[in-house]
Amino acid sequence: MWIFNFNIFVFFLLFARQYSTFALQDVTLDLFGSENYGTVAAFGDFNSDKQTDIFIIREQSELVIFLADSKAPYFKPKVYITKEILPSNTVITSIVPGDYDGDSQMDVLFTSLHESKTSIFIFWGNNQTLDMSGWLKLNKTFTDQPLVMDFNGDMIPDIFGVNEQQSTEVCYLRQRSPMCQKALSSPVKMRVPHSNAFIDLNKDFTADLFLTLEGPKFETWISKDGNFTKSQVMSTDPPGRNVGQSSFVDFDGDGYQDHLLPMCLDAACKQSAIYLAKANSSEWIPVLSDFQQRDTVWGFVPGKPDQPLALHLGDYNLDGFPDALVILRNTTGSSQQAFLLENVPCNNASCHSIGRMFHIHWDQSDLGAIKNAIMATFFDIYEDGILDMLVLSKAEKKNDLIIHALKNNFEADAYFVKVMVLSGLCSNDCPDDVKPFGVNQPGPYVMYTTVDSNGYLKNASAGQLSQSAHFSLQLPYTVLGLGRSANFLDHLFVGIPRQPGEMDIRKQEWTAIIPNSQLIVIPFPHNKPRSWSAKLYLTPSNSVLLTAIALIGVCVFILVIIGILHWQEKKADDREKRQEAHRFHFDAM
């Protein structure tokens, strides 16, 4: 009877978990308390405690960093930059944390827009805080927000942008002394807002440069020996003229980064679609074109310069294929909310050549409860490898946006590997005993290969911090889903940018990586990959907990059986002793 009841309990657990796969839980109060307002602008480990903090802009004039903590509320706000510190009428338009001077401490770059010119300010990190007296205003202005990238391969972020003469410039800030120079050999007419990217496009583990131009047109500049050479101008125009921000993900799990482009097919944005272009291909393939829910047709919200149409990507269900969060509105204009786009197998002829497509989850009640949503992105709230959600919505009485946090209660025994690549400017001997975790390094490329439970080869790849402008909201690490295969990762590859003239690829391989682990890679020294080190941190999964419960249950059951048998044996011994005591002994006569 006990075994029968235990089986019913296990079946109930499995049944409940099956139908809670896509459940969300509002944890806003636990995370932020009453401080859940402002515009989420960036993520990074500001105080080097290996927990990701949240950078928030308030009233377009203040920077508040919500530091991760172990006690509720789990993110505690601390104001670092106020409007009294900045020049008058400064409007903060973006935040990009990073180590711009090479001291392995996190600095903060922010941009300000004035008369169609973008100015750049940098506050230097100093012992897990910001130096309020020694900040720098770059003596250059750009036509749009810059792309933060590692242009010269020294693992220190540089500032890439276009000046008023349509010439590209790159500014280096090593030792806090700005040095700007011409970046590319030919001028470009950059689209505003742009979605330039610093990402490996040819699978050689060295980040290349992708540019979005007016037209819209797209250019690829490949880094063959650390120098960028124009390789390809995409000849086929996108099907729609009103395009959104380009994104790069390994959409179909072949190890190459694919170009995703959301767009409106008409001026009113009543017809929307998401197209994909494979690497080294000029063909646009639709991966989502059906936006109809019963009798209601939805579509993208037309982009604005300060809030362009964009996808925010992440592997929500850890199946190895990236999903997306996007804001849609119905064509009547009466509702606007965030939706989850799941990456699923293709079910129509148009995407047959890719084998994958997006499917809209119309039934996400927790997302639907957030009205007037403006932006939605993925974020690992509890540092457990499962991507949760942050949604921003318009407030009725506040000038700032309202922040909503939704916990992803994903329960499907899926596995992951979480990789963060640091700058590698120092290892265990950093100056002033600095912990080099808060560097937000752009450019590293990560890929794994393994064998799934069916014996088929499985791989996935991702770039780290490939985009920085217009609230790209990329995380300072990559989370790669492994599906339900609990096998060790056969191979995990990590590559970093090369310096000009360097022919050898900077790439290292690790084998037999444990699933559900976080790998922090320190590429020190840069040109000797065999000397790179990796710190491994394990995150126990729910299957481990269930296995422990089952093991404890079996042990308890065995102990009960042993106890019952021992008790019966003891009773038999006592009965035999009493019979022996009452037996008549003839030998005693």
C-alpha positions in Angstrom: 0.0 0.0 0.0 2.9 2.4 0.8 4.6 1.7 -2.5 1.3 2.3 -4.4 0.8 5.7 -2.7 4.5 6.6 -3.4 3.9 5.9 -7.1 0.8 8.1 -7.1 2.9 10.9 -5.5 5.7 10.6 -8.1 3.1 10.6 -10.9 1.5 13.7 -9.5 4.9 15.4 -9.4 5.6 14.5 -13.0 2.2 15.6 -14.1 2.5 19.0 -12.3 5.9 19.6 -13.7 4.7 18.8 -17.2 2.1 21.5 -17.1 4.3 24.1 -15.3 6.9 24.1 -18.0 6.1 27.7 -19.1 4.8 29.0 -15.8 5.9 32.5 -14.7 5.9 34.0 -11.2 5.8 37.7 -10.4 8.7 38.3 -8.0 9.0 42.1 -8.4 8.4 42.8 -4.8 11.0 40.3 -3.7 13.6 41.8 -6.0 13.1 45.5 -5.9 10.6 46.3 -3.1 9.1 49.7 -3.8 12.1 50.8 -6.0 10.9 49.1 -9.2 10.9 52.1 -11.5 13.3 53.5 -14.1 14.7 52.2 -17.4 16.8 49.1 -17.3 19.9 50.1 -19.4 22.6 47.4 -18.9 23.9 44.5 -16.8 27.2 43.8 -15.2 29.0 42.7 -12.0 29.9 46.2 -10.6 31.2 45.1 -7.2 33.0 41.9 -8.5 31.1 39.5 -6.3 30.2 37.1 -9.2 26.6 38.3 -9.1 25.2 40.4 -11.9 23.9 43.8 -11.0 21.4 46.0 -12.9 22.1 49.5 -14.3 19.0 51.7 -14.3 18.5 55.2 -15.7 16.0 57.4 -13.8 14.5 60.6 -15.1 17.1 60.5 -17.9 19.5 62.2 -15.5 20.5 59.7 -12.8 22.3 56.4 -12.8 21.2 53.9 -10.1 22.9 50.6 -9.8 20.9 47.8 -8.2 23.4 45.6 -6.4 22.6 41.9 -6.1 22.2 40.8 -2.5 21.4 37.6 -0.6 18.6 39.1 1.4 15.2 40.5 0.2 14.9 42.8 -1.6 17.5 40.9 -3.6 18.5 44.0 -5.6 19.3 47.1 -3.5 19.6 50.5 -5.3 22.5 52.8 -4.9 22.6 56.2 -6.7 26.0 56.8 -8.4 25.5 59.6 -10.9 23.1 62.5 -10.3 22.2 65.5 -12.5 24.1 67.8 -10.1 27.3 66.1 -11.2 26.7 66.4 -14.9 26.7 69.5 -17.1 23.3 71.2 -17.2 20.6 69.8 -19.6 22.5 66.5 -19.9 20.1 63.7 -21.0 21.4 60.2 -20.5 20.4 58.0 -23.4 22.4 54.8 -22.8 24.7 53.0 -20.3 27.6 50.7 -21.3 29.6 49.3 -18.4 33.2 48.0 -19.1 36.8 48.2 -18.2 37.9 51.1 -20.5 41.3 51.8 -19.0 42.6 48.3 -18.5 42.8 48.3 -14.7 40.4 45.3 -14.3 37.8 47.5 -12.6 34.4 48.3 -14.0 34.0 51.8 -15.4 30.7 53.3 -16.7 30.2 54.9 -20.1 27.1 56.8 -20.9 25.9 58.7 -23.9 24.0 62.0 -24.1 22.1 63.4 -27.1 22.1 67.1 -27.9 21.1 68.7 -31.2 21.4 65.3 -33.0 25.0 64.9 -31.7 25.9 62.1 -29.3 28.4 62.9 -26.6 30.2 60.3 -24.5 31.0 60.5 -20.8 33.1 58.0 -18.8 33.2 57.6 -15.0 36.2 55.5 -13.9 35.9 52.7 -11.4 37.7 53.0 -8.2 37.6 50.2 -5.5 34.1 49.0 -6.4 32.7 52.5 -6.7 32.9 55.4 -9.2 35.3 58.3 -9.0 33.0 61.3 -9.1 35.9 63.9 -9.5 37.9 62.5 -12.4 35.3 61.7 -15.0 36.0 62.2 -18.7 34.0 63.7 -21.5 35.3 62.6 -24.9 36.3 65.4 -27.2 34.5 63.7 -30.1 30.8 63.6 -31.0 29.1 60.9 -33.1 26.0 60.8 -35.3 24.6 58.0 -33.1 25.3 55.9 -30.0 28.7 54.1 -30.4 29.4 50.4 -30.7 31.7 49.3 -27.8 34.1 46.7 -29.2 37.7 45.5 -29.0 39.0 47.0 -32.2 42.7 46.3 -31.7 42.5 43.0 -29.8 44.1 44.1 -26.6 41.0 43.0 -24.6 40.2 46.6 -23.5 36.9 47.9 -24.9 37.1 50.7 -27.5 34.6 53.1 -28.8 33.6 52.8 -32.5 31.3 55.3 -34.2 30.7 57.6 -37.2 31.4 61.3 -37.2 29.5 64.1 -39.0 31.7 63.5 -42.1 30.4 59.9 -42.3 33.9 58.6 -41.5 34.3 55.8 -39.0 36.4 56.5 -35.9 37.7 54.4 -33.1 38.8 55.8 -29.7 41.1 54.0 -27.4 41.1 54.9 -23.7 44.0 52.9 -22.3 45.6 54.7 -19.3 42.6 57.1 -19.4 44.1 59.1 -22.3 41.8 59.2 -25.3 43.3 58.6 -28.7 40.9 58.6 -31.7 41.8 57.6 -35.3 40.2 56.6 -38.5 38.8 53.1 -38.2 37.8 51.7 -41.7 39.2 52.3 -45.1 36.0 53.6 -46.7 33.2 56.0 -45.5 29.8 54.7 -44.6 26.3 56.2 -44.2 25.2 54.6 -41.0 21.5 54.0 -40.4 20.1 55.8 -37.3 19.4 54.0 -35.1 22.0 51.5 -36.0 22.4 47.9 -34.9 26.1 47.3 -35.6 27.6 44.2 -34.1 31.0 42.8 -33.1 30.5 39.1 -33.6 32.2 36.1 -35.3 30.4 35.6 -38.6 32.6 33.0 -40.3 33.2 30.5 -37.4 36.9 31.2 -36.9 36.4 32.3 -33.3 37.5 35.8 -34.0 35.0 38.6 -33.8 34.1 40.4 -37.1 32.4 43.7 -37.7 28.8 44.0 -39.0 27.5 47.4 -40.0 23.9 48.6 -40.7 23.7 51.3 -43.3 21.0 53.5 -44.8 18.8 51.8 -47.4 18.7 49.5 -45.4 22.0 47.9 -46.4 24.3 45.6 -44.5 28.1 45.3 -44.7 30.4 42.6 -43.2 34.0 43.4 -42.3 35.9 40.2 -41.6 38.9 40.1 -39.2 41.4 37.8 -41.0 44.6 38.8 -39.2 43.3 41.3 -36.7 42.6 43.8 -39.4 39.1 44.4 -40.7 38.5 43.9 -44.4 35.3 44.5 -46.2 34.1 41.1 -47.3 30.5 41.3 -48.2 27.7 43.8 -49.0 24.4 42.0 -48.8 23.0 42.3 -52.3 19.4 41.3 -51.6 17.3 44.0 -49.9 15.0 43.0 -47.0 11.4 42.3 -47.9 10.3 45.3 -45.8 11.6 48.8 -45.8 10.7 49.6 -42.2 13.2 47.3 -40.5 14.1 46.9 -36.9 17.4 46.1 -35.1 19.6 43.3 -36.4 20.4 40.5 -34.0 22.8 37.5 -34.2 22.2 34.1 -32.8 22.8 30.5 -33.7 19.2 30.0 -34.6 19.3 26.4 -35.9 22.2 25.0 -33.9 24.8 24.6 -36.7 27.5 26.7 -34.9 27.2 29.7 -37.2 25.7 33.0 -36.2 22.5 33.8 -38.1 21.1 37.3 -38.9 17.6 37.9 -37.5 15.7 41.0 -38.7 12.2 42.0 -37.5 10.4 44.3 -39.8 7.0 45.9 -40.7 5.9 45.1 -44.2 3.6 48.2 -44.5 3.8 51.8 -43.2 1.3 51.3 -40.4 3.0 48.1 -39.2 -0.2 46.1 -39.5 1.8 43.4 -41.3 4.8 42.2 -39.5 7.4 39.5 -40.0 10.8 38.2 -38.8 13.3 37.2 -41.4 16.6 35.3 -41.2 19.7 35.3 -43.3 22.2 32.6 -43.0 25.9 33.3 -42.9 27.4 34.0 -46.4 23.9 34.1 -47.9 21.8 36.8 -49.4 18.5 35.0 -49.1 15.9 36.2 -46.6 13.9 33.4 -45.1 10.8 34.1 -43.0 10.8 32.5 -39.5 7.6 34.2 -38.3 4.9 35.7 -40.4 1.7 34.6 -38.7 0.7 37.2 -36.1 -3.0 36.3 -35.9 -4.6 35.1 -32.6 -8.1 33.9 -33.4 -9.8 37.0 -34.9 -7.2 39.5 -33.7 -4.1 40.5 -35.7 -1.1 41.7 -33.9 2.0 43.4 -35.1 5.3 45.1 -34.1 5.3 48.5 -32.5 6.9 50.9 -35.0 10.4 51.8 -33.9 11.5 55.2 -32.7 15.1 56.6 -32.5 15.0 56.3 -28.7 13.2 52.9 -28.7 13.8 51.0 -31.9 12.0 47.8 -32.9 14.2 45.0 -31.5 14.2 41.3 -30.4 15.8 40.4 -27.1 17.1 36.8 -27.3 17.8 34.0 -24.9 17.3 30.2 -24.5 14.2 30.3 -22.3 13.6 26.5 -22.2 17.3 25.4 -22.4 16.7 23.2 -25.5 19.8 24.7 -27.3 17.8 27.0 -29.6 17.4 30.7 -28.8 14.0 32.1 -28.1 12.9 35.8 -28.1 10.9 38.4 -26.2 9.2 41.1 -28.2 6.6 43.8 -27.8 3.4 43.5 -30.0 0.3 45.6 -30.3 -3.0 44.6 -31.8 -3.9 46.3 -35.0 -6.8 48.1 -33.4 -4.3 49.9 -31.1 -6.2 49.0 -28.0 -3.5 46.8 -26.4 0.2 46.5 -26.2 2.1 43.8 -24.4 5.2 41.5 -24.3 5.1 38.1 -25.9 7.4 35.1 -25.8 8.5 33.7 -29.2 9.6 30.1 -28.9 12.1 28.6 -31.3 10.4 25.4 -32.6 10.8 23.0 -35.5 9.5 24.4 -38.8 6.0 23.3 -39.8 5.7 25.0 -43.3 7.5 25.1 -46.6 8.9 28.7 -46.2 11.3 27.9 -43.4 12.1 24.3 -44.5 15.7 25.1 -45.5 16.4 26.2 -41.9 14.3 23.7 -40.1 13.3 26.1 -37.3 10.8 28.9 -36.8 9.3 31.1 -34.1 6.0 30.3 -32.5 4.2 33.0 -30.4 2.9 32.0 -27.0 -0.4 33.7 -26.9 -1.5 32.1 -23.6 1.2 33.6 -21.3 -1.2 35.2 -18.7 1.6 36.6 -16.6 3.0 38.6 -19.5 -0.5 39.5 -20.6 -1.2 41.0 -17.2 1.4 43.7 -17.8 -0.3 46.4 -19.8 1.4 49.1 -21.9 4.6 47.1 -22.0 7.5 49.0 -23.6 10.4 46.6 -23.5 11.1 43.0 -22.3 14.4 41.1 -21.9 15.9 38.0 -20.4 17.9 38.0 -17.1 19.2 35.3 -14.8 17.7 36.7 -11.6 18.8 33.9 -9.2 22.1 33.0 -11.0 20.9 29.4 -11.5 21.3 29.3 -15.3 17.6 29.6 -16.0 16.7 32.8 -17.8 13.9 34.9 -16.2 12.3 38.0 -17.6 12.3 41.8 -16.9 9.4 43.7 -18.5 9.2 47.6 -18.6 5.8 49.3 -18.8 4.5 52.8 -18.9 3.3 54.2 -15.6 0.2 56.3 -15.2 1.5 58.8 -12.6 5.3 58.4 -12.8 7.5 59.8 -15.6 9.7 56.7 -15.3 8.9 53.2 -16.5 7.7 50.5 -14.1 10.0 47.4 -13.8 8.3 44.0 -13.5 10.3 40.8 -12.7 9.0 37.4 -13.7 10.6 34.2 -12.4 10.9 31.4 -15.0 9.6 28.3 -13.2 10.9 26.0 -15.9 10.8 22.4 -14.8 11.8 20.0 -17.5 15.1 18.5 -16.4 16.9 20.5 -19.1 20.6 21.3 -18.7 22.8 24.2 -19.6 26.4 25.6 -19.5 26.9 29.2 -18.5 30.2 30.8 -19.7 31.7 34.2 -18.9 34.9 35.3 -20.5 37.0 37.9 -18.7 39.5 40.3 -20.1 42.5 38.3 -19.0 44.6 41.4 -18.4 45.5 39.8 -15.1 44.9 36.4 -13.4 45.6 36.0 -9.7 48.0 38.9 -9.5 45.8 41.9 -10.3 46.9 45.3 -9.1 45.6 46.3 -5.7 44.1 42.8 -5.2 41.3 43.6 -7.7 38.9 40.8 -8.5 38.6 40.9 -12.3 35.0 39.8 -12.6 33.4 43.2 -13.4 34.9 43.8 -16.8 32.0 43.2 -19.3 34.2 42.0 -22.1 32.9 42.4 -25.7 34.0 40.0 -28.5 34.6 36.5 -27.0 33.0 33.6 -28.9 31.8 30.4 -27.3 30.7 27.1 -28.9 30.1 23.5 -27.6 29.8 20.2 -29.3 28.3 17.1 -27.6 26.1 14.1 -28.3 22.5 14.1 -27.3 20.5 11.3 -25.7 19.7 9.9 -29.1 23.3 9.7 -30.2 23.2 12.7 -32.6 25.8 15.4 -32.7 24.6 18.6 -31.0 26.2 22.0 -30.9 25.4 25.7 -30.2 27.4 28.9 -30.3 27.1 32.5 -29.0 29.0 35.7 -28.9 29.5 37.7 -25.7 28.3 41.3 -25.6 28.2 41.7 -29.4 26.0 44.8 -29.4 25.9 47.8 -27.0 23.7 50.6 -28.4 20.0 51.4 -28.1 19.2 49.2 -25.1 20.5 45.9 -26.6 20.4 44.7 -23.0 22.8 41.8 -23.6 24.1 39.9 -20.6 27.8 39.8 -19.7 27.8 36.0 -20.1 26.3 33.4 -22.4 23.8 30.7 -21.3 23.8 27.7 -23.8 21.0 25.2 -23.4 21.9 21.5 -23.6 18.3 20.1 -23.8 17.6 17.0 -21.7 21.0 15.3 -22.3 22.8 15.0 -19.1 26.0 13.9 -20.8 29.3 15.7 -20.3 30.1 18.3 -22.9 32.6 16.7 -25.3 34.2 20.0 -26.3 33.8 23.6 -25.3 35.6 26.2 -27.4 36.4 29.8 -26.4 37.9 32.3 -28.8 38.9 36.0 -28.3 39.8 38.8 -30.8 43.3 39.0 -32.3 45.6 42.0 -32.5 46.4 43.5 -36.0 49.0 41.3 -37.8 48.5 38.3 -35.6 47.8 35.2 -37.7 47.3 32.6 -35.0 43.7 32.2 -33.8 43.3 32.8 -30.1 41.2 29.7 -29.2 41.2 27.2 -26.4 39.3 24.0 -25.9 38.1 22.3 -22.7 36.7 18.8 -22.6 34.3 16.8 -20.4 32.6 19.9 -18.9 29.9 19.0 -16.3 26.3 20.1 -17.3 24.6 22.8 -15.2 27.9 24.5 -14.5 29.2 28.0 -14.8 32.6 28.5 -16.4 34.6 31.7 -15.8 37.4 31.8 -18.4 40.5 33.9 -17.8 42.4 34.2 -21.1 45.8 35.0 -19.6 48.1 35.6 -21.3 46.1 36.4 -24.5 48.5 34.9 -27.0 49.0 31.6 -25.2 45.6 29.8 -25.1 47.1 26.7 -23.5 47.8 28.8 -20.4 44.3 30.1 -20.1 42.5 29.1 -16.9 38.8 28.3 -16.2 37.0 28.3 -12.9 34.1 25.9 -12.7 31.0 26.5 -10.5 28.3 23.9 -10.3 24.5 24.7 -10.1 22.5 21.6 -8.9 19.4 21.0 -11.1 16.0 19.9 -10.0 16.8 16.3 -11.2 19.5 16.2 -8.5 17.0 17.2 -5.9 14.5 14.6 -7.1 17.2 11.9 -7.2 18.2 12.8 -3.6 14.5 12.6 -2.5 14.2 9.2 -4.2 17.4 7.9 -2.6 16.4 9.1 0.8 13.0 7.5 0.3 14.5 4.2 -0.7 16.9 4.3 2.3 14.0 5.0 4.7 12.0 2.2 3.2 14.9 -0.3 3.6 15.4 0.9 7.2 11.7 0.3 7.9 11.9 -3.2 6.5 15.1 -3.9 8.5 13.4 -2.5 11.6 10.3 -4.7 11.1 12.4 -7.9 10.5 14.6 -7.1 13.5 11.5 -6.6 15.7 10.0 -9.9 14.5 13.2 -11.7 15.1 13.5 -10.3 18.6 9.9 -11.4 19.4 10.7 -14.9 18.2 13.8 -15.0 20.4 11.9 -13.8 23.5 9.2 -16.4 22.8 11.8 -19.2 22.5 13.4 -18.1 25.8 10.1 -18.2 27.7 9.4 -21.7 26.4 12.9 -22.8 27.4 12.4 -21.4 30.9 9.1 -23.4 31.4 10.5 -26.7 30.1 11.0 -29.5 32.7 14.6 -30.6 33.0 14.9 -34.3 33.7 18.6 -34.1 34.2 18.1 -32.1 37.3 16.4 -35.0 39.1 
